[in-house]
Structures are given as structure tokens and as C-alpha cells.
């Protein structure tokens, strides 16, 4: 089985939209039951709308990559370049944001997530940035292990309380 990573093109829009929904459903299924109080159909519609906007408006600061296994899509990643706001006390300037990464369940554990990450970092290194940020849910141990193996370290912790 041959895994390849490539830049998404216009004809990949439906694949990207499908994977954005799959990512949200994966996250939703892994969240605590307290997080599932809202109208998830509305959330999915909103995700589709926002993802379509990001895809349609991609530019030199936004890159979607698609992972394929034997020519069939199995996942994607979204990388973005952002300007850190002037009140950031942990450093200003341009930064990379690894915004979304998702693989089909059957394609996990094959090194494809690593390939997506490598390709995104390679692209980001050409964008005149000095750091890359990302976010991972506390329960997503596989993602955290991937990121830590690649030199990412925890720099902030979020807490929440249900009332």
C-alpha cells in the first residue's frame, strides 16, 4: 500500500468537507456527555459552511493537504499562517497553526498522520515563521504522542467546568 500526500485542489472540496465532518463526529463521540447538549445537526451544518469558506478562500497562508492510500483519500490536514496579535505576551509575529488533522480509522497506525504532519511542517517552513502551534483535546492521547514525538511541547492548559 502506497501512501501519498498532496495539496488539495478545487475538485477536492467535497473530500475536504466530508473529512471536516468526520473530524467533528470523531471529536463529538469522544467528548464527555456534558458537552453534547446542543443541536449537533446545526453544528455540522456550521462546520460545513466554515470549512467551505476556508477552502474557497484559501491563499498563500492556507493549505489543505490530502492523504491518499493507493489513490484513495484517507485523511487531510489544514495548515494556516496567522499573525499573532500585538497583545500576545508569549511572542508576536507570524506563526503556523496546524488547525485540523484527521485520518480514517482504518488508516491510523500506518504512519500517514506523520506524513501529513511532515508535509505541513515542510510547507510552513517556507512561510517565514518561527513557530507552529496546534491544539489537541486532553483525551486524544494518540494525537498528543504524535505531536510530542515531533518536538511539540505543551505550553498552555485549558480548563472547563459545567454548571
N, C-alpha and C positions, 0 to 999 in steps of 0.2 A: 504494500500500500504506500503510495507516494503522497505526502502532504506538501502542499504549496501554499504560499501566502502571496496575495496580490492586492493592489489598490482596487477599491470598488469603483465601478464605472456607472454611468447613468442607468444602464439596463439592470443593475443590481439593486435598484431601490426596493423592490418587493422582498428580496432576500434580507436586506438590512432591516426593513420594517418587521418582518417575521421574527428575526433574531432579537430585536429590541423587545418585542412582546414576550418571547421565550425567556429572556433575561428577567423581565419583571415577574413573570409567573414563577420562575425558579426562586427569586428572592421572596416573593409573597408566600410561597409554600414553606419556606424556611423560617419566616418570621414568627414571633410569638403570637398567640391567638388575640392578644390585646391590640395588635397592630392591624387587625382585619375587621375593623368596624365600619369602613367606608364602602362606597359603591365601587367595587373593583372594575366593573364594566366601564364606568366613567374614567377611571384611572387608565385603563388600557387604551381607550379612545384618545385620551390626552397624550399618552406616550407615543401613540402612532402619529398624532399631529405634530408633536415636538420633534420626533425623530425625522419625520418627513421634511420639516423646516430645516433642521440641521443638515440633512442630506442634500436638499435642493440648494441650500445657500453655502455649501462647502467652498472653501477657498484655500489659499496657501497656508492658513492657520488651522485647518481642519482636515483630517484624513481618516477615512474608513478603510480598513483592510479586511479582506475576506480570506478565511482558511478553507482550503478545499482538500478533500481526500479522494484520490482517484478521480478528480474532476468534478466532484460534487461538494457543494457548500456544507461545512460542518460547524462554522462559527465565525465570529467577527470581533473586531476591536475598533474603538473610536479614540483617536488621539487628537488633542486640541492644544493650541498655543494661546496662552492668555497673558494679559498684562496684570501683574499683581497691583492691587490698589495702593495708593500712596500712604494709607494709614496702616499698612501691614507691618507689624513690629518684628516679623521674622524674615524680612527681606523683600525688597521691591524688585520690579523689573519683569521681564518676560519669563514665563515658566511653561513647562509642558504639563498637561493634565491627561493622564490615562483615565479616560472618562467611563468607558464601558468595555467589558471583555466577557464573551460568552462562547461556550462550546457545547455542542450536543452531548448528551450524556454518554453516548456510545463512542465518542471521540476523546473523552477525557483519559488522562494517564498515558497518552501516546506521544507526548512532547509537543503537541500542536499549540497549546497555550504558551509554551516557551517560545515557539517560533513566532507567534503573534506578538508577544512582548518584545522579542528581539527586533522584529521589523519596525515596530512602532518606535522603539528607542533609537534605532538607526535613523529613521525619518526625523525624529525630534532633534537629534544631534546636528542636523543640517539647518536648524531653525534659529540659531543664535540665542540659545537659552543656557542657563547654568544649573537647572534642577528640574526634576519631574515629580509631580505629586499624584497621588491616587488615593482612593478611599476603598476600604473593604469592610464589610459587616463583621462584627465580632465573632459570629457563628461560622464564618466561611474560612475554616482552617486550611483548606486546600489552596485557596487564593492567597492567603497570608503566607503560607510556606513558599509558594512560587515567588512572590514579591521579595520576601526576605532572602531567598537563595540568590536573587538578582541585585542585592545591595540596598534594597529599600529598608528603611527603619521607621519605627513608629515615632511620630512627633506630636501627635495630639490624640486625645481620647474624648469621645462624646458620651454623654450620659443622658438617660431619659427616665422619667417617672410617670406612670399612669395615675391619673387622679379621677 
